[in-house]
Amino acid sequence: MAYDWSTFSQTIKIKAPAKVVYDMWTTRKGLETWFLRMAEFTRSDVGVIGDEIAIAKGDTYRWRWHGYPDEVTEVGEVLEANGKDKMSFVFGNAGIVTVMVNGIGDNACEMMITQSNIPTDEESKQNFHVGCSTGWTFYRCNMKSILEGGTDLRNKGNNNDMND
């Protein structure tokens, strides 16, 4: 059977309520806590939404990462955000990312990230399948680290200086 380069999934268990983990994905404040330098969401009828307002289907985003200049900006659209346990978004040319959060008791959950519809040309296999898989491995572990112990593992500097 041939390997499917168009998709991958990763799962992690986190000692935090499912709602807390879901909110980390679906608010500007949440995403900027563990993932992004800037996570701006725009809703067609109101413009840019507030830091703690949950995203909704059809919202668009502008994202920036630590360590990259403002010219490196990802834009996309929220495809689903059910307010409870599932959200998905178009991740630039890299496909669609879907996040599922399932509670395990009162104070733990399992989070699954699936990236699908990844182009399968050689460059996309390397950049999106391998590259994004590596990136999600780090960021899902960073979310776990922050929620379970408070340590943010990101290098927030604008260069490779480890003191940033």
DSSP file (Angstrom, degrees, kcal/mol; ACC not computed):
  #  RESIDUE AA STRUCTURE BP1 BP2  ACC     N-H-->O    O-->H-N    N-H-->O    O-->H-N    TCO  KAPPA ALPHA  PHI   PSI    X-CA   Y-CA   Z-CA
    1    1 A M              0   0    0      0, 0.0     2,-0.1     0, 0.0     0, 0.0   0.000 360.0 360.0 360.0 132.0    0.0    0.0    0.0
    2    2 A A        -     0   0    0      1,-0.1     2,-0.2     2,-0.0     0, 0.0  -0.431 360.0-103.6 -75.1 146.9    1.4    3.4   -1.0
    3    3 A Y        -     0   0    0     -2,-0.1     2,-1.0     1,-0.1    -1,-0.1  -0.473  30.2-126.7 -68.8 139.5    1.9    6.1    1.7
    4    4 A D    >   +     0   0    0     -2,-0.2     3,-0.9     1,-0.2    -1,-0.1  -0.786  28.9 177.3 -93.9  99.9   -0.7    8.8    1.6
    5    5 A W  T 3   +     0   0    0     -2,-1.0    -1,-0.2     1,-0.2    -2,-0.0   0.521  69.3  75.9 -77.8  -6.4    1.1   12.1    1.4
    6    6 A S  T 3  S+     0   0    0      1,-0.1   112,-2.2   111,-0.1     2,-0.3   0.503 102.6  21.4 -86.5  -3.7   -2.1   14.1    1.3
    7    7 A T    <   +     0   0    0     -3,-0.9     2,-0.3   109,-0.2   109,-0.2  -0.995  52.6 175.8-157.8 156.3   -2.9   13.8    5.0
    8    8 A F  E     -A  115   0A   0    107,-1.8   107,-2.4    -2,-0.3     2,-0.3  -0.959  12.5-154.4-156.1 158.0   -1.5   13.1    8.5
    9    9 A S  E     -A  114   0A   0     -2,-0.3     2,-0.3   105,-0.2   105,-0.2  -0.978   5.4-170.4-134.4 148.8   -2.9   13.1   12.0
   10   10 A Q  E     -A  113   0A   0    103,-2.4   103,-2.9    -2,-0.3     2,-0.4  -0.995   5.4-164.4-137.4 142.9   -1.4   13.6   15.4
   11   11 A T  E     +A  112   0A   0     -2,-0.3     2,-0.3   101,-0.2   101,-0.2  -0.958   8.2 176.0-129.0 146.2   -2.9   13.1   18.8
   12   12 A I  E     -A  111   0A   0     99,-2.0    99,-3.0    -2,-0.4     2,-0.4  -0.992  24.3-133.6-146.8 143.6   -1.9   14.2   22.3
   13   13 A K  E     -A  110   0A   0     -2,-0.3     2,-0.4    97,-0.2    97,-0.2  -0.828  25.3-169.0 -96.0 137.2   -3.4   13.9   25.7
   14   14 A I  E     -A  109   0A   0     95,-2.7    95,-2.4    -2,-0.4     2,-1.9  -0.987  27.2-130.4-130.4 134.6   -3.5   17.1   27.8
   15   15 A K  S    S+     0   0    0     -2,-0.4    93,-0.3    93,-0.2    95,-0.0  -0.578  78.0  91.0 -83.2  78.2   -4.3   17.5   31.5
   16   16 A A  S    S-     0   0    0     -2,-1.9    -2,-0.2    93,-0.0    91,-0.1  -0.950  87.1 -84.2-162.5 150.9   -6.7   20.4   31.0
   17   17 A P    >>  -     0   0    0      0, 0.0     4,-1.8     0, 0.0     3,-0.5  -0.306  38.4-120.2 -60.6 145.6  -10.5   20.5   30.4
   18   18 A A  H 3> S+     0   0    0     90,-0.4     4,-2.8     1,-0.2     5,-0.2   0.863 112.6  56.7 -55.6 -39.2  -11.6   20.1   26.8
   19   19 A K  H 3> S+     0   0    0      1,-0.2     4,-2.4     2,-0.2    -1,-0.2   0.875 105.1  51.4 -63.1 -38.4  -13.2   23.5   26.7
   20   20 A V  H <> S+     0   0    0     -3,-0.5     4,-1.4     2,-0.2    -1,-0.2   0.929 112.4  45.6 -63.9 -45.5   -9.9   25.2   27.7
   21   21 A V  H  X S+     0   0    0     -4,-1.8     4,-0.8     2,-0.2     3,-0.2   0.915 112.1  51.5 -65.2 -43.6   -8.1   23.4   24.9
   22   22 A Y  H >X S+     0   0    0     -4,-2.8     4,-1.2     1,-0.2     3,-1.1   0.922 108.8  51.2 -59.1 -44.2  -10.8   24.2   22.4
   23   23 A D  H 3X S+     0   0    0     -4,-2.4     4,-0.7     1,-0.3     7,-0.3   0.794  99.7  64.0 -65.1 -27.9  -10.6   27.9   23.4
   24   24 A M  H 3< S+     0   0    0     -4,-1.4    -1,-0.3    -3,-0.2    10,-0.2   0.778 110.9  39.0 -64.9 -25.1   -6.9   27.9   22.9
   25   25 A W  H << S+     0   0    0     -3,-1.1    -2,-0.2    -4,-0.8    -1,-0.2   0.699 117.6  47.6 -91.2 -24.2   -7.6   27.2   19.2
   26   26 A T  H  < S+     0   0    0     -4,-1.2    29,-2.3    29,-0.0     2,-0.3   0.223 100.8  60.3-116.3  14.3  -10.6   29.4   18.7
   27   27 A T  S  X S-     0   0    0     -4,-0.7     4,-2.6    27,-0.2     5,-0.2  -0.978  74.6-125.9-135.7 153.6   -9.7   32.8   20.2
   28   28 A R  H  > S+     0   0    0     22,-0.5     4,-2.3    25,-0.4     5,-0.2   0.943 113.8  51.3 -58.8 -47.6   -7.0   35.3   19.4
   29   29 A K  H  > S+     0   0    0     22,-2.9     4,-0.7     1,-0.2    -1,-0.2   0.909 111.2  48.4 -57.8 -43.9   -5.9   35.2   23.1
   30   30 A G  H >> S+     0   0    0     21,-0.4     3,-1.1    -7,-0.3     4,-0.9   0.948 112.0  46.6 -63.1 -50.5   -5.7   31.5   23.1
   31   31 A L  H 3X>S+     0   0    0     -4,-2.6     4,-2.4     1,-0.3     5,-2.3   0.850 110.6  53.1 -62.8 -35.1   -3.7   31.1   19.8
   32   32 A E  H 3<5S+     0   0    0     -4,-2.3    -1,-0.3    -5,-0.2    -2,-0.2   0.634 100.6  64.6 -76.7 -11.6   -1.2   33.8   20.9
   33   33 A T  H <<5S+     0   0    0     -3,-1.1    -1,-0.2    -4,-0.7    -2,-0.2   0.848 126.4   1.5 -75.1 -35.8   -0.6   32.0   24.2
   34   34 A W  H  <5S+     0   0    0     -4,-0.9    -2,-0.2    -3,-0.4    -3,-0.1   0.564 136.1  25.2-129.4 -15.2    0.9   28.9   22.6
   35   35 A F  T  <5S+     0   0    0     -4,-2.4    31,-0.3    -5,-0.3     2,-0.2   0.791 102.4  37.3-124.4 -55.5    1.2   29.2   18.8
   36   36 A L      < -     0   0    0     -5,-2.3    -1,-0.2    29,-0.1    29,-0.2  -0.696  48.1-143.4-117.6 157.7    1.3   32.6   17.1
   37   37 A R  S    S+     0   0    0     27,-2.4     2,-0.3     1,-0.3    28,-0.2   0.817 100.7  12.7 -78.4 -36.9    2.8   36.1   17.6
   38   38 A M  E     +E   64   0B   0     26,-1.9    26,-2.2    -7,-0.1     2,-0.4  -0.982  60.8 178.7-144.4 130.0   -0.4   37.6   16.1
   39   39 A A  E     +E   63   0B   0     -2,-0.3     2,-0.5    24,-0.2    24,-0.2  -0.835  14.0 178.0-131.6  93.8   -3.8   35.9   15.4
   40   40 A E  E     -E   62   0B   0     22,-2.8    22,-2.2    -2,-0.4     2,-0.4  -0.850   7.3-166.7-103.5 130.2   -6.3   38.4   14.0
   41   41 A F  E     -E   61   0B   0     -2,-0.5     8,-2.4     8,-0.4     2,-0.4  -0.929   1.8-161.5-116.8 139.8   -9.8   37.3   13.0
   42   42 A T  E     -EF  60  48B   0     18,-2.7    18,-2.4    -2,-0.4     2,-0.4  -0.973   3.5-158.3-123.1 134.0  -12.2   39.3   10.9
   43   43 A R  E >>  - F   0  47B   0      4,-2.9     4,-2.9    -2,-0.4     3,-1.0  -0.927  23.2-129.1-110.1 134.6  -16.0   38.7   10.7
   44   44 A S  T 34 S+     0   0    0     -2,-0.4    -1,-0.1     1,-0.3     4,-0.1   0.799 104.5  41.9 -56.8 -33.8  -17.7   40.0    7.6
   45   45 A D  T 34 S+     0   0    0      2,-0.1    -1,-0.3     1,-0.1    -3,-0.0   0.641 129.6  22.4 -90.9 -14.0  -20.5   41.9    9.5
   46   46 A V  T <4 S-     0   0    0     -3,-1.0     2,-0.2     1,-0.3    -2,-0.2   0.514  92.9-134.9-129.4  -9.4  -18.3   43.4   12.4
   47   47 A G  E  < S+F   43   0B   0     -4,-2.9    -4,-2.9     2,-0.0    -1,-0.3  -0.599  71.1  12.8  85.6-150.5  -14.7   43.6   11.2
   48   48 A V  E    S-F   42   0B   0     -6,-0.3    -6,-0.3    -2,-0.2     2,-0.2  -0.406  79.3-139.0 -65.0 130.9  -11.9   42.5   13.5
   49   49 A I        -     0   0    0     -8,-2.4    -8,-0.4    -2,-0.1    -1,-0.1  -0.556  24.3 -90.9 -93.2 159.9  -13.2   40.5   16.5
   50   50 A G    >   -     0   0    0     -2,-0.2     3,-1.2     1,-0.1   -22,-0.5  -0.067  36.9-101.1 -68.6 166.6  -11.9   40.8   20.1
   51   51 A D  T 3  S+     0   0    0      1,-0.3   -22,-2.9   -23,-0.1   -21,-0.4   0.774 120.3  33.7 -58.2 -32.9   -9.2   38.8   21.8
   52   52 A E  T 3  S+     0   0    0    -24,-0.2     2,-0.4   -25,-0.2    -1,-0.3   0.266  88.5 114.5-112.5  10.7  -11.6   36.5   23.6
   53   53 A I  S <  S-     0   0    0     -3,-1.2   -25,-0.4     1,-0.1     2,-0.1  -0.699  70.2-119.0 -81.9 130.1  -14.4   36.3   21.1
   54   54 A A        -     0   0    0     -2,-0.4   -27,-0.2   -27,-0.1    -2,-0.1  -0.433  28.1-114.8 -70.5 140.8  -14.7   32.8   19.7
   55   55 A I        -     0   0    0    -29,-2.3     2,-0.3    -2,-0.1    28,-0.1  -0.239  30.8-156.4 -68.6 162.8  -14.2   32.4   16.0
   56   56 A A    >   -     0   0    0     26,-0.1     3,-2.3    24,-0.0    22,-0.2  -0.942  32.6 -75.2-139.0 159.8  -17.1   31.3   13.7
   57   57 A K  T 3  S+     0   0    0     24,-0.3    22,-0.2    -2,-0.3     3,-0.1  -0.295 118.9  26.6 -52.7 134.2  -17.4   29.6   10.3
   58   58 A G  T 3  S+     0   0    0     20,-2.8    -1,-0.3     1,-0.4   -14,-0.1   0.194  86.6 131.4  93.8 -16.2  -16.6   32.1    7.6
   59   59 A D    <   -     0   0    0     -3,-2.3    19,-3.2   -16,-0.1    -1,-0.4  -0.349  47.9-142.1 -62.9 150.8  -14.3   34.2    9.7
   60   60 A T  E     -EG  42  77B   0    -18,-2.4   -18,-2.7    17,-0.2     2,-0.3  -0.806  14.6-151.3-111.7 159.8  -11.0   35.0    8.0
   61   61 A Y  E     -EG  41  76B   0     15,-2.4    15,-1.3    -2,-0.3     2,-0.4  -0.914  18.1-160.8-132.3 158.1   -7.6   35.2    9.7
   62   62 A R  E     -EG  40  75B   0    -22,-2.2   -22,-2.8    -2,-0.3     2,-0.4  -0.983  25.1-174.0-130.9 121.9   -4.2   36.9    9.5
   63   63 A W  E     -EG  39  74B   0     11,-2.8    11,-2.2    -2,-0.4     2,-0.3  -0.919  11.5-173.8-123.1 144.8   -1.5   35.1   11.4
   64   64 A R  E     -E   38   0B   0    -26,-2.2   -27,-2.4    -2,-0.4   -26,-1.9  -0.991  14.6-142.2-134.6 145.9    2.2   35.9   12.1
   65   65 A W    >   -     0   0    0      7,-0.5     3,-1.2    -2,-0.3   -29,-0.1  -0.724  25.1-102.2-105.0 152.3    4.8   33.8   13.8
   66   66 A H  T 3  S+     0   0    0    -31,-0.3    91,-0.2    -2,-0.3    92,-0.1  -0.447 107.8  31.8 -62.3 144.7    7.6   34.7   16.3
   67   67 A G  T 3  S+     0   0    0     89,-0.4    -1,-0.2    90,-0.2    91,-0.1   0.425 103.3  91.6  86.8  -1.5   10.9   34.8   14.5
   68   68 A Y  S <  S-     0   0    0     -3,-1.2    -1,-0.2     4,-0.1    91,-0.1  -0.951  77.3-111.7-126.5 146.9    9.6   36.0   11.2
   69   69 A P    >   -     0   0    0      0, 0.0     3,-2.1     0, 0.0    -4,-0.2  -0.243  38.5-100.1 -70.4 165.8    9.1   39.6    9.9
   70   70 A D  T 3  S+     0   0    0      1,-0.3    -2,-0.0    -6,-0.1     0, 0.0   0.724 118.0  72.0 -59.9 -22.3    5.6   41.0    9.4
   71   71 A E  T 3  S+     0   0    0      1,-0.2     2,-1.3    -7,-0.0    -1,-0.3   0.746  81.8  77.7 -66.4 -21.2    5.8   40.3    5.6
   72   72 A V    <   +     0   0    0     -3,-2.1    -7,-0.5    -7,-0.1     2,-0.4  -0.743  67.9 152.2 -90.3  93.2    5.5   36.6    6.5
   73   73 A T        -     0   0    0     -2,-1.3     2,-0.4    -9,-0.1    -9,-0.2  -0.987  35.3-149.2-129.1 130.6    1.7   36.5    7.1
   74   74 A E  E     -G   63   0B   0    -11,-2.2   -11,-2.8    -2,-0.4     2,-0.4  -0.838  16.5-171.3 -97.6 135.2   -0.6   33.5    6.6
   75   75 A V  E     +G   62   0B   0     -2,-0.4    17,-0.4   -13,-0.2     2,-0.3  -0.951  19.7 129.5-125.2 148.3   -4.2   34.2    5.6
   76   76 A G  E     -G   61   0B   0    -15,-1.3   -15,-2.4    -2,-0.4     2,-0.4  -0.954  44.5 -91.6-172.9-169.9   -7.1   31.9    5.4
   77   77 A E  E     -G   60   0B   0     -2,-0.3    13,-2.5    13,-0.3     2,-0.5  -0.954  26.4-121.3-129.6 142.8  -10.7   31.1    6.3
   78   78 A V  E     -B   89   0A   0    -19,-3.2   -20,-2.8    -2,-0.4    11,-0.3  -0.726  25.4-176.8 -79.5 123.5  -12.3   29.3    9.2
   79   79 A L  E     +     0   0A   0      9,-2.2     2,-0.3    -2,-0.5    10,-0.2   0.766  66.5   3.1 -92.2 -30.8  -14.4   26.4    7.8
   80   80 A E  E     +B   88   0A   0      8,-1.7     8,-2.5   -24,-0.1    -1,-0.3  -0.980  49.3 165.3-157.6 142.1  -15.9   25.1   11.0
   81   81 A A  E     -B   87   0A   0     -2,-0.3   -24,-0.3     6,-0.2     6,-0.2  -0.671   8.5-178.3-157.3  97.9  -16.0   26.1   14.7
   82   82 A N        -     0   0    0      4,-2.4     5,-0.1    -2,-0.2   -26,-0.1   0.442  42.4-119.4 -86.7   2.0  -18.8   24.3   16.5
   83   83 A G  S    S+     0   0    0      3,-0.3    -1,-0.1     1,-0.1     4,-0.1   0.492  97.1  49.8  79.9   2.1  -18.2   25.9   19.9
   84   84 A K  S    S-     0   0    0      2,-0.3   -62,-0.2   -62,-0.1    -1,-0.1   0.615 122.0 -18.9-135.8 -59.7  -17.5   22.6   21.6
   85   85 A D  S    S+     0   0    0      1,-0.2    16,-2.5   -63,-0.1     2,-0.4   0.425 106.9  60.7-147.0   1.0  -15.0   20.1   20.2
   86   86 A K  E     + C   0 100A   0     14,-0.2    -4,-2.4     2,-0.0     2,-0.3  -0.993  42.8 157.9-143.7 134.4  -14.3   20.6   16.5
   87   87 A M  E     -BC  81  99A   0     12,-2.0    12,-3.4    -2,-0.4     2,-0.3  -0.985  10.3-176.7-146.1 153.5  -12.8   23.4   14.4
   88   88 A S  E     -BC  80  98A   0     -8,-2.5    -9,-2.2    -2,-0.3    -8,-1.7  -0.991   0.9-178.6-149.7 156.1  -11.1   23.5   10.9
   89   89 A F  E     -BC  78  97A   0      8,-2.2     8,-2.7    -2,-0.3     2,-0.5  -0.992  36.3-103.3-152.1 154.1   -9.5   26.1    8.7
   90   90 A V  E     - C   0  96A   0    -13,-2.5     2,-0.9    -2,-0.3   -13,-0.3  -0.714  32.4-154.0 -77.0 125.7   -7.8   26.5    5.3
   91   91 A F    >   -     0   0    0      4,-3.1     3,-2.2    -2,-0.5     4,-0.1  -0.620  40.7 -95.8-106.3  71.4   -4.1   26.6    6.0
   92   92 A G  G >  S-     0   0    0     -2,-0.9     3,-0.6   -17,-0.4    -1,-0.2  -0.269  90.2 -25.7  55.2-135.4   -2.8   28.5    3.0
   93   93 A N  G 3  S+     0   0    0      1,-0.2    -1,-0.3    -3,-0.1     3,-0.1   0.408 125.7  84.5 -85.8   1.4   -1.6   26.2    0.3
   94   94 A A  G <  S-     0   0    0     -3,-2.2     2,-0.3     1,-0.3    -1,-0.2   0.444  97.7-112.8 -88.5   0.2   -0.9   23.5    2.8
   95   95 A G    <   -     0   0    0     -3,-0.6    -4,-3.1    -4,-0.1     2,-0.4  -0.788  50.0 -34.7 112.2-152.7   -4.4   22.1    2.9
   96   96 A I  E     -CD  90 116A   0     20,-2.7    20,-2.9    -2,-0.3     2,-0.5  -0.949  45.6-153.1-118.1 132.3   -7.1   22.0    5.6
   97   97 A V  E     -CD  89 115A   0     -8,-2.7    -8,-2.2    -2,-0.4     2,-0.4  -0.916  11.6-172.4-106.6 130.1   -6.4   21.6    9.3
   98   98 A T  E     -CD  88 114A   0     16,-2.9    16,-2.8    -2,-0.5     2,-0.5  -0.981   4.3-162.9-121.6 132.7   -9.1   20.0   11.5
   99   99 A V  E     -CD  87 113A   0    -12,-3.4   -12,-2.0    -2,-0.4     2,-0.4  -0.967   4.5-172.6-118.4 129.7   -8.8   19.9   15.3
  100  100 A M  E     -CD  86 112A   0     12,-2.4    12,-2.8    -2,-0.5     2,-0.5  -0.978   3.3-166.5-119.2 133.9  -10.9   17.6   17.4
  101  101 A V  E     - D   0 111A   0    -16,-2.5     2,-0.5    -2,-0.4    10,-0.2  -0.980   5.7-174.3-123.6 119.8  -10.9   17.8   21.3
  102  102 A N  E     - D   0 110A   0      8,-2.7     8,-2.6    -2,-0.5     2,-0.1  -0.959  22.6-126.2-118.6 123.9  -12.4   15.0   23.3
  103  103 A G  E     - D   0 109A   0     -2,-0.5     2,-0.4     6,-0.2     6,-0.3  -0.351  15.4-166.1 -66.5 143.6  -12.8   15.2   27.0
  104  104 A I        -     0   0    0      4,-3.4     3,-0.3     1,-0.2     4,-0.1  -0.843  67.5 -43.9-126.9  91.1  -11.4   12.4   29.2
  105  105 A G  S    S-     0   0    0     -2,-0.4     3,-0.3     1,-0.2    -1,-0.2  -0.406  97.3 -50.6  76.6-162.3  -13.0   13.0   32.6
  106  106 A D  S    S+     0   0    0      1,-0.2    -1,-0.2    -3,-0.1   -88,-0.1   0.788 133.1  28.1 -82.4 -28.5  -13.3   16.5   34.1
  107  107 A N  S    S+     0   0    0     -3,-0.3     2,-0.3   -90,-0.1    -1,-0.2  -0.061 109.8  60.1-131.6  34.8   -9.8   17.7   33.7
  108  108 A A        +     0   0    0     -3,-0.3    -4,-3.4   -93,-0.3   -90,-0.4  -0.989  50.4 176.8-155.4 157.1   -8.2   16.0   30.8
  109  109 A C  E     -AD  14 103A   0    -95,-2.4   -95,-2.7    -2,-0.3     2,-0.5  -0.968  27.4-123.4-153.5 168.3   -8.7   15.7   27.0
  110  110 A E  E     -AD  13 102A   0     -8,-2.6    -8,-2.7    -2,-0.3     2,-0.5  -0.985  24.9-160.7-117.1 129.1   -7.3   14.2   23.9
  111  111 A M  E     -AD  12 101A   0    -99,-3.0   -99,-2.0    -2,-0.5     2,-0.5  -0.943   3.9-167.2-114.1 127.6   -6.6   16.6   21.0
  112  112 A M  E     -AD  11 100A   0    -12,-2.8   -12,-2.4    -2,-0.5     2,-0.5  -0.960   3.0-164.9-116.5 129.5   -6.2   15.4   17.5
  113  113 A I  E     -AD  10  99A   0   -103,-2.9  -103,-2.4    -2,-0.5     2,-0.5  -0.957   8.9-176.2-109.7 125.5   -4.8   17.6   14.7
  114  114 A T  E     -AD   9  98A   0    -16,-2.8   -16,-2.9    -2,-0.5     2,-0.5  -0.989   9.3-165.9-122.3 127.9   -5.5   16.3   11.1
  115  115 A Q  E     +AD   8  97A   0   -107,-2.4  -107,-1.8    -2,-0.5   -18,-0.2  -0.968  23.0 166.6-110.8 124.4   -4.0   18.1    8.1
  116  116 A S  E     + D   0  96A   0    -20,-2.9   -20,-2.7    -2,-0.5  -109,-0.2  -0.734  45.7  47.4-131.3 175.8   -5.7   17.0    4.8
  117  117 A N        +     0   0    0   -111,-0.3  -110,-0.2   -22,-0.2    -1,-0.1   0.812  69.9 166.2  58.1  32.0   -5.9   18.0    1.2
  118  118 A I        -     0   0    0   -112,-2.2    -1,-0.2    -3,-0.2   -24,-0.1  -0.636  42.4-112.3 -75.8 128.9   -2.1   18.5    1.1
  119  119 A P        -     0   0    0      0, 0.0    10,-0.2     0, 0.0     9,-0.1  -0.278  22.2-145.2 -57.6 151.6   -0.9   18.8   -2.5
  120  120 A T        +     0   0    0      4,-0.1  -115,-0.1     5,-0.0     2,-0.1   0.179  54.9 120.4-114.3  18.1    1.3   15.7   -3.4
  121  121 A D  S  > S-     0   0    0      1,-0.1     4,-2.3     4,-0.0     5,-0.2  -0.390  80.5-101.0 -70.5 164.4    3.9   17.2   -5.7
  122  122 A E  H  > S+     0   0    0      1,-0.2     4,-1.8     2,-0.2     5,-0.2   0.879 121.5  50.1 -59.0 -42.4    7.5   16.7   -4.4
  123  123 A E  H  > S+     0   0    0      1,-0.2     4,-3.0     2,-0.2     5,-0.3   0.903 112.1  47.8 -64.1 -40.9    7.9   20.2   -3.0
  124  124 A S  H  >>S+     0   0    0      2,-0.2     4,-2.2     1,-0.2     5,-1.9   0.863 106.4  57.5 -69.5 -35.7    4.5   20.0   -1.1
  125  125 A K  I  <>S+     0   0    0     -4,-2.3     5,-2.5     3,-0.2     6,-0.2   0.943 115.9  36.9 -56.6 -46.8    5.4   16.6    0.3
  126  126 A Q  I  <>S+     0   0    0     -4,-1.8     5,-2.0     3,-0.2    -2,-0.2   0.962 126.0  35.3 -71.3 -53.2    8.5   18.1    1.9
  127  127 A N  I  <5S+     0   0    0     -4,-3.0     5,-0.3     3,-0.2    -3,-0.2   0.895 132.0  22.7 -73.2 -41.7    7.2   21.6    2.9
  128  128 A F  I  X5S+     0   0    0     -4,-2.2     4,-0.7    -5,-0.3     5,-0.4   0.885 128.1  37.5 -98.7 -45.3    3.7   20.8    3.9
  129  129 A H  I  ><S+     0   0    0     -5,-1.9     4,-1.4   -10,-0.2    -3,-0.2   0.987 133.0  24.1 -71.8 -57.4    3.5   17.1    4.8
  130  130 A V  I  ><S+     0   0    0     -5,-2.5     4,-2.3    -6,-0.2     5,-0.2   0.951 128.1  46.5 -72.3 -49.7    6.9   16.8    6.5
  131  131 A G  H  ><S+     0   0    0     -5,-2.0     4,-2.4    -6,-0.2    -3,-0.2   0.925 116.5  42.1 -62.1 -48.1    7.3   20.5    7.5
  132  132 A C  H  X S+     0   0    0     -4,-0.7     4,-3.2    -5,-0.3     5,-0.3   0.889 112.2  55.1 -68.6 -37.7    3.8   21.0    8.9
  133  133 A S  H  X S+     0   0    0     -4,-1.4     4,-1.8    -5,-0.4    -1,-0.2   0.918 110.6  46.2 -59.6 -42.5    3.9   17.6   10.7
  134  134 A T  H  X S+     0   0    0     -4,-2.3     4,-1.8     2,-0.2    -2,-0.2   0.924 113.3  49.7 -64.2 -44.5    7.1   18.7   12.4
  135  135 A G  H  X S+     0   0    0     -4,-2.4     4,-2.7     1,-0.2     5,-0.2   0.930 110.3  48.6 -61.0 -47.3    5.7   22.1   13.2
  136  136 A W  H  X S+     0   0    0     -4,-3.2     4,-2.7     1,-0.2     5,-0.3   0.850 106.1  59.0 -64.5 -32.9    2.5   20.6   14.7
  137  137 A T  H  X S+     0   0    0     -4,-1.8     4,-1.4    -5,-0.3    -1,-0.2   0.945 111.6  40.8 -59.0 -46.7    4.5   18.2   16.8
  138  138 A F  H  X S+     0   0    0     -4,-1.8     4,-2.2     2,-0.2    -2,-0.2   0.958 117.1  46.8 -65.2 -51.1    6.3   21.1   18.4
  139  139 A Y  H  X S+     0   0    0     -4,-2.7     4,-2.3     1,-0.2    -2,-0.2   0.852 110.4  50.8 -68.0 -34.7    3.3   23.4   18.8
  140  140 A R  H  X S+     0   0    0     -4,-2.7     4,-2.0    -5,-0.2    -1,-0.2   0.891 112.5  48.3 -69.0 -35.1    1.0   20.7   20.3
  141  141 A C  H  X S+     0   0    0     -4,-1.4     4,-2.6    -5,-0.3    -2,-0.2   0.856 109.6  53.5 -68.6 -33.9    3.7   19.9   22.8
  142  142 A N  H  X S+     0   0    0     -4,-2.2     4,-2.6     2,-0.2    -2,-0.2   0.909 107.4  50.3 -65.9 -41.6    4.0   23.6   23.6
  143  143 A M  H  X S+     0   0    0     -4,-2.3     4,-2.7     2,-0.2     5,-0.2   0.945 111.9  48.0 -59.7 -46.7    0.3   23.8   24.3
  144  144 A K  H  X S+     0   0    0     -4,-2.0     4,-2.4     1,-0.2     5,-0.3   0.922 111.2  51.0 -58.6 -45.5    0.6   20.8   26.6
  145  145 A S  H  X>S+     0   0    0     -4,-2.6     4,-2.3     1,-0.2     5,-1.2   0.929 112.8  45.1 -59.0 -47.4    3.6   22.4   28.3
  146  146 A I  H  X5S+     0   0    0     -4,-2.6     4,-0.8     4,-0.3    -2,-0.2   0.935 116.8  44.2 -64.0 -47.0    1.8   25.7   28.9
  147  147 A L  H  <5S+     0   0    0     -4,-2.7    -1,-0.2    -5,-0.2    -2,-0.2   0.817 121.7  37.8 -71.1 -30.0   -1.4   24.2   30.1
  148  148 A E  H  <5S-     0   0    0     -4,-2.4    -1,-0.2    -5,-0.2    -2,-0.2   0.722 140.4  -0.2 -95.2 -22.1    0.2   21.6   32.4
  149  149 A G  H  <5S-     0   0    0     -4,-2.3    -3,-0.2    -5,-0.3    -2,-0.2   0.520  88.7-112.8-145.8 -10.6    3.2   23.6   33.8
  150  150 A G     << +     0   0    0     -5,-1.2     2,-0.5    -4,-0.8    -4,-0.3   0.379  66.6 133.9  94.2  -5.6    3.3   27.1   32.5
  151  151 A T        -     0   0    0     -6,-0.8     2,-0.6     2,-0.0    -1,-0.2  -0.713  42.8-152.9 -88.7 123.6    6.5   26.9   30.4
  152  152 A D        -     0   0    0     -2,-0.5    -9,-0.1     1,-0.1  -118,-0.1  -0.846   4.9-165.6 -92.2 120.7    6.3   28.4   26.9
  153  153 A L        +     0   0    0     -2,-0.6    -1,-0.1   -15,-0.1     2,-0.1   0.477  49.2 112.9 -87.9  -4.1    8.9   26.6   24.7
  154  154 A R        -     0   0    0      1,-0.1     2,-0.8   -12,-0.1    -2,-0.1  -0.392  67.5-131.3 -72.6 146.1    8.8   29.1   21.8
  155  155 A N        -     0   0    0      1,-0.1    -1,-0.1   -89,-0.1    -2,-0.1  -0.888  25.5-172.1 -88.7 109.1   11.8   31.3   20.9
  156  156 A K        +     0   0    0     -2,-0.8   -89,-0.4     8,-0.3    -1,-0.1   0.402  44.0 109.4 -90.1   3.3   10.0   34.6   20.7
  157  157 A G  S    S-     0   0    0      4,-0.2   -90,-0.2     2,-0.2    -2,-0.1  -0.173  75.6-121.5 -74.2 170.8   12.9   36.7   19.3
  158  158 A N  S    S+     0   0    0    -92,-0.1     2,-0.2   -91,-0.1    -1,-0.1   0.350  94.6  22.9 -92.6   4.1   13.3   38.0   15.8
  159  159 A N  S    S-     0   0    0      2,-0.2    -2,-0.2   -91,-0.1     5,-0.1  -0.711 104.3 -74.9-146.9-161.8   16.5   36.1   15.2
  160  160 A N  S    S+     0   0    0     -2,-0.2     2,-0.5     3,-0.0    -2,-0.0   0.264  77.6 131.5 -91.6  13.1   18.3   33.1   16.5
  161  161 A D    >   -     0   0    0      1,-0.2     3,-1.7     2,-0.1    -4,-0.2  -0.539  49.6-152.4 -68.0 116.6   19.4   34.7   19.8
  162  162 A M  T 3  S+     0   0    0     -2,-0.5    -1,-0.2     1,-0.3    -2,-0.0   0.590  89.6  69.1 -69.3  -9.5   18.5   32.2   22.5
  163  163 A N  T 3         0   0    0      1,-0.2    -1,-0.3    -8,-0.1    -2,-0.1   0.547 360.0 360.0 -85.5  -6.1   18.1   35.1   25.0
  164  164 A D    <         0   0    0     -3,-1.7    -8,-0.3    -5,-0.1    -1,-0.2   0.460 360.0 360.0 -80.3 360.0   15.0   36.4   23.3
